[in-house]
Amino acid sequence: MEENLLEREILKISRMRNIGVSRDDFLRELGQRFRGLPFNTIVKKIEGLAEKGYLYMEYTGPADFFVKITPKGRQRLEEIMVEESLIFDF
């Protein structure tokens, strides 16, 4: 469940803008939601989601990147939301 929470938040943030979401956007948004979580952990999770085809990730510098959700990522986000609604409906 905890793993899905971070995955869900990354996917939700990734669909915020049509042009993509920057590294700084992730720092700001996830930093507020997951205080104390190392940014390195977040980047590894983003890279893992990109490897699965849920996100498109483009590095724009040594430590900067943009991320955009893919159709497969939107589908995965919907699945997570359904799973969570089933869990919380009881």
C-alpha positions as CSV (number, residue, x, y, z in Angstrom):
1,M,0.0,0.0,0.0
2,E,2.8,2.4,0.9
3,E,4.5,1.7,-2.4
4,N,1.3,2.5,-4.3
5,L,1.0,5.8,-2.4
6,L,4.3,7.1,-3.8
7,E,3.6,5.7,-7.2
8,R,0.2,7.2,-7.3
9,E,1.5,10.7,-6.2
10,I,4.2,10.6,-8.9
11,L,1.7,9.7,-11.6
12,K,-0.7,12.3,-10.4
13,I,1.9,15.0,-10.4
14,S,3.2,13.8,-13.9
15,R,-0.2,14.6,-15.5
16,M,-0.4,18.1,-14.1
17,R,0.8,19.9,-17.2
18,N,0.7,19.0,-20.9
19,I,4.3,20.0,-21.4
20,G,5.6,17.8,-18.5
21,V,6.7,18.3,-15.0
22,S,10.1,19.4,-13.9
23,R,12.5,18.1,-11.3
24,D,11.7,21.3,-9.2
25,D,8.0,20.6,-9.4
26,F,8.5,17.1,-8.0
27,L,10.7,18.5,-5.2
28,R,8.1,21.0,-4.3
29,E,5.0,18.7,-4.5
30,L,6.5,15.5,-3.1
31,G,8.5,17.3,-0.5
32,Q,5.3,18.6,1.0
33,R,3.6,15.3,0.9
34,F,6.5,13.0,2.0
35,R,8.6,15.0,4.4
36,G,11.9,13.3,5.1
37,L,11.8,11.1,2.0
38,P,15.2,11.5,0.3
39,F,14.9,13.0,-3.2
40,N,17.2,10.2,-4.5
41,T,14.5,7.7,-3.5
42,I,11.9,9.7,-5.5
43,V,14.2,9.9,-8.6
44,K,14.8,6.2,-8.5
45,K,11.0,5.6,-8.3
46,I,10.5,8.0,-11.2
47,E,13.2,6.2,-13.3
48,G,11.6,2.8,-12.4
49,L,8.1,4.0,-13.6
50,A,9.7,5.3,-16.8
51,E,11.4,1.9,-17.4
52,K,7.9,0.3,-17.0
53,G,6.6,2.7,-19.6
54,Y,4.3,4.7,-17.2
55,L,6.3,7.9,-17.6
56,Y,8.4,9.6,-20.3
57,M,11.5,11.0,-18.7
58,E,13.9,13.4,-20.4
59,Y,17.0,14.7,-18.8
60,T,17.7,18.3,-19.6
61,G,20.9,18.6,-17.6
62,P,23.1,16.5,-15.2
63,A,20.5,16.7,-12.5
64,D,17.5,18.2,-14.2
65,F,14.6,16.5,-16.0
66,F,11.1,16.7,-17.3
67,V,8.5,13.9,-16.8
68,K,5.3,13.3,-18.7
69,I,2.7,10.6,-18.0
70,T,2.1,8.1,-20.8
71,P,-1.2,6.5,-21.8
72,K,0.0,3.4,-20.0
73,G,0.8,5.5,-16.9
74,R,-2.7,7.0,-17.0
75,Q,-4.2,3.5,-17.1
76,R,-1.9,2.5,-14.1
77,L,-3.1,5.5,-12.1
78,E,-6.7,4.6,-12.7
79,E,-6.0,1.0,-11.5
80,I,-4.3,2.3,-8.3
81,M,-7.3,4.6,-7.7
82,V,-9.7,1.7,-8.1
83,E,-7.7,-0.5,-5.8
84,E,-7.6,2.1,-3.2
85,S,-11.3,2.8,-3.4
86,L,-12.0,-0.9,-3.0
87,I,-9.8,-1.0,0.1
88,F,-11.4,2.1,1.7
89,D,-15.0,1.1,0.9
90,F,-15.1,-1.4,3.7
